[in-house]
Amino acid sequence: MSPFPELHVVATPARAGGADRTHGPDHPYVEEVWLPVLGPAAYVVWRHLARLATGPDQRKISLTHLAAATGLGPPHAHQSPINRALRRLARFGLVHMDGPRIVVRAELPLITCRQLARLDPAVQVIHHQHRAGTGLSAG
């Protein structure tokens, strides 16, 4: 039995007028552009939570199970990989804790100009292709 309580995973309400410029967890833009911004651990945790929040299955998960499901090991220390990934997602405004709930932004917008400027030029090209509606689908 896990010492961590189950968290109820919920999606943030969709933002008015922006649905056409957001991307769900399985959209190529998220992997091609957001992954280099977030880093691999935070990306995998966000994608798992976003799928839970928007999927038809049960939307509860313990921190221990989330860590195991994403390959990040046990959450027993403040600096454990799962805790660091969740703090990183919180810094980007993609998750936040609300009591026993973890609220997830399940649809991501285009990255900001500041984020874009820090990326490799090849990723910048991919971003511009998606923004122009000519993005290539990954598989």
Legacy VTK file of the C-alpha trace (Angstrom):
# vtk DataFile Version 3.0
C-alpha trace
ASCII
DATASET POLYDATA
POINTS 139 float
0.000 0.000 0.000
1.296 3.436 -0.959
1.944 6.037 1.771
0.732 8.661 -0.721
-3.001 9.283 -1.161
-4.650 8.976 -4.535
-4.906 12.189 -6.491
-7.927 13.010 -8.588
-6.637 14.141 -12.010
-8.754 16.838 -13.685
-8.250 18.930 -16.800
-8.361 22.700 -16.676
-11.364 24.177 -18.461
-10.694 25.002 -22.110
-9.779 28.621 -22.714
-12.293 30.578 -24.757
-11.271 31.294 -28.336
-8.015 29.377 -28.197
-9.052 25.802 -28.935
-7.853 25.958 -32.546
-4.312 26.846 -31.388
-3.948 24.232 -28.654
-2.546 20.748 -28.888
-3.445 17.623 -26.933
-1.002 15.059 -25.550
-0.861 13.069 -28.801
-0.438 15.986 -31.197
2.945 16.024 -33.014
3.547 19.669 -32.004
3.688 18.707 -28.343
6.400 16.125 -28.855
8.308 18.034 -31.521
8.306 21.448 -29.835
7.154 21.226 -26.204
9.382 18.223 -25.357
12.611 20.234 -25.811
11.099 23.037 -23.710
9.930 20.855 -20.814
12.593 18.179 -20.840
11.931 14.453 -21.100
10.827 13.629 -17.545
8.392 16.533 -17.237
7.064 15.854 -20.742
6.344 12.184 -19.989
4.628 13.049 -16.687
2.527 15.790 -18.336
1.487 13.498 -21.193
0.473 10.734 -18.766
-1.558 13.154 -16.628
-3.163 14.852 -19.658
-4.264 11.494 -21.043
-5.698 10.546 -17.654
-7.509 13.866 -17.333
-9.155 13.602 -20.738
-9.589 9.853 -21.061
-12.650 7.731 -20.364
-10.977 5.637 -17.654
-10.658 6.263 -13.940
-8.958 9.566 -13.259
-7.251 8.808 -9.975
-3.600 7.979 -9.468
-1.231 7.861 -6.531
2.096 9.626 -6.703
3.784 6.238 -6.320
1.881 4.815 -9.301
2.523 7.951 -11.398
6.249 7.648 -10.696
6.252 3.964 -11.612
4.106 4.476 -14.733
6.496 7.125 -16.042
9.693 5.286 -15.085
10.792 7.884 -12.555
11.190 5.770 -9.436
9.705 6.201 -5.975
8.600 9.660 -4.799
10.005 9.335 -1.278
12.307 12.357 -1.308
11.763 16.021 -2.127
14.376 15.754 -4.893
13.016 12.514 -6.390
12.657 12.641 -10.182
8.839 12.596 -10.055
8.728 15.492 -7.602
11.211 17.504 -9.690
9.154 16.833 -12.848
5.938 17.979 -11.131
7.628 21.154 -9.862
8.880 21.883 -13.390
5.379 21.410 -14.806
4.029 23.736 -12.121
6.609 26.405 -13.075
5.311 26.249 -16.652
1.710 26.480 -15.417
0.832 23.033 -16.759
-0.192 21.448 -13.439
-1.122 22.613 -9.986
-2.267 20.940 -6.818
-5.681 21.806 -5.442
-6.092 19.758 -2.277
-6.514 16.105 -3.323
-6.761 17.130 -6.981
-4.016 17.625 -9.523
-5.261 20.047 -12.159
-3.661 19.524 -15.567
-3.594 21.784 -18.582
-4.397 19.002 -21.073
-4.148 21.182 -24.193
-0.945 23.130 -24.791
-0.712 26.365 -26.791
2.037 27.379 -29.157
5.199 28.116 -27.209
6.108 31.716 -26.449
8.625 33.781 -28.406
10.990 33.638 -25.430
10.795 29.839 -25.288
11.221 29.633 -29.049
14.371 31.767 -29.010
16.071 29.264 -26.688
15.441 26.263 -28.945
17.608 24.700 -31.619
17.019 26.230 -35.077
15.631 22.909 -36.374
12.936 22.959 -33.681
12.218 26.618 -34.492
11.522 25.604 -38.102
9.105 22.893 -36.916
7.319 25.448 -34.704
6.941 27.883 -37.616
5.610 25.082 -39.854
2.958 24.184 -37.271
2.049 27.828 -36.735
1.614 28.278 -40.479
-0.495 25.121 -40.684
2.103 23.198 -42.646
3.483 21.108 -39.764
4.504 17.597 -40.607
2.731 14.852 -38.684
4.955 12.481 -36.789
3.703 8.965 -37.462
LINES 1 140
139 0 1 2 3 4 5 6 7 8 9 10 11 12 13 14 15 16 17 18 19 20 21 22 23 24 25 26 27 28 29 30 31 32 33 34 35 36 37 38 39 40 41 42 43 44 45 46 47 48 49 50 51 52 53 54 55 56 57 58 59 60 61 62 63 64 65 66 67 68 69 70 71 72 73 74 75 76 77 78 79 80 81 82 83 84 85 86 87 88 89 90 91 92 93 94 95 96 97 98 99 100 101 102 103 104 105 106 107 108 109 110 111 112 113 114 115 116 117 118 119 120 121 122 123 124 125 126 127 128 129 130 131 132 133 134 135 136 137 138
